[in-house]
Amino acid sequence: MNKLTKAPLTLSHQKLLVFERLCDGLVIALTLWIFTAILGWQWQPHHTWWLLIALVGFDIFSELNGLYKQSFDTSLFTESGRILFAWVWAMLVLMGINFVYPLIDETDQVSVFIMWSVLTPVELLSWHVAAISLGKQFKKKVFKKQRVAIYGANQIGMQMANVFKKDETDVDFVGFFDDRALYAPGRGILEDVTLQGSLDALIQQAKDGQVDLVCIALPMSYETRISDIILKLSDTTVSVYLLPEVMTVNLLRSSLRSYKGIPVISIHDAPFYGIDGFVKRLFDIFFSSLILLLIALPMLVIALAVKLSSPGPVFFKQRRYGFKGEEIMVWKFRSMTTCDDGKVVEQAKKHDPRITKLGAIIRKTSLDELPQFLNVLQGRMSIVGPRPHAVAHNEFYRNQIPGYMLRHKVKPGITGLAQISGFRGETDTLDKMEGRIHYDLEYIRNWSIGLDFKILLLTVFKGFIGAKAY
């Protein structure tokens, strides 16, 4: 099933997450206060600044890496990683501010700061572990499982039923109800599906208190039928949910929202709006500037080697699609005897005669990609994102792979999830390109600043050099 951003069945989950934020802030504040008291320090104005910067920073970075967007079923490893990530970056921001406006300028202050910065994530993780453990126990003893039925024995209903069957802690799946034949034309064959009865049987079970929640899984073209079912179920006390047909399409950054009280579902959305877009751009500027400083001399050496080793320009520039499908010029060190950029662009193959001797080396090690950090600094690309393809390849594959152009809802990147997942190099079959697009869209669906760091780190170990690079 395509992923929708998790929306709780009630407001209780949202309230718990607000409580979690408040408790995190309280733990951070109490830890600092305790250490100042232990070391015999009176609370000073600079301590207040430490606390304010840490609270704001931790909250922002927690939001960016999804700490407060997940359920309490998150694994301990994932939870600890998100807490550590948010706290480390909050402390880096505080230390950065300290260079401009000194807040930690005495030996005793340094000792308090070190103890606080090191032990606070331990305190945060400890209370999160305790809360998760107590929450599970509390849920088992206090909360009753919801008995859920699905009206509509079809593919969408089957997908939802599989979700319910995996969620045995909160949900007791009653079964399917339908008034239509199980194998009606166009509905597909649903294996292992047994109908519990018709709509009348469902309503009777609801009245008898045997069902708590009903999900209606009918095509939206059945508007009159759906309205009639909802009206009949309103004579019971069950909760009613509608499973829209859009759940069967390729959703991208989808979420349930409300616009002036009217519920809407975003189908294709981009992750980089508002603060997320600002942070993504800061990430790109900071790391591209740092990397360009480090590689300035190697780039000069490679440029000189390219110029001396074969006739032609140092840089290879090619038109590619960027953000929103706009054409951009992508820079690389020239590694071939040709610079194709027309209506037909042939991909590099193994033992390709067009590749120069030096080109084979810099392509194998991805050194030919280094000039693209200039593209990042210009704002045309990101360090992490879907790899840009030649315009000719885009025009071909957009007609072959459904949803292909959705990868252009974000800026193209030097490296990406597809590259560290084995889909680097030549895409000589449609299956290979489909695999690459799958990971590109997965990146957009699940983006977080933490995911960018993970991809960047894994690229260092497994993305630059590979058997598929030629």
Secondary structure, DSSP 8 states (H G I E B T S, - for coil): ---B----SSTHHHHHHHHHHHHHHHHHHHHHHHHHHHTT----HHHHHHHHHHHHHHHHHHHHTTTTTS-TT--HHHHHHHHHHHHHHHHHHHHHHHHHS-S--SHHHHHHHHHHHHHHHHHHHHHHHHHHHHHHHHHHHH---EEEEEE--SHHHHHHHHHHHH-TTTEEEEEEE-SS-TT-TTS---TT--EEE-HHHHHHHHHTT--SEEEE---TT-HHHHHHHHHHHTTS--EEEE--GGGGS--BSBEEEEETTEEEEESB--S-STHHHHHHHHHHHHHHHHHHHHHHHHHHHHHHHHHHHSSS-SEEEEEEE-GGG-EEEEEEE--BS----SS------TT-TTB-HHHHHHHHTTGGGTTHHHHHHHTS-EEES----BHHHHHHHTTTSTTGGGGGGS--EEE-HHHHTT--S---SHHHHHHHHHHHHHHHHT--HHHHHHHHHHIIIIISS-TT--
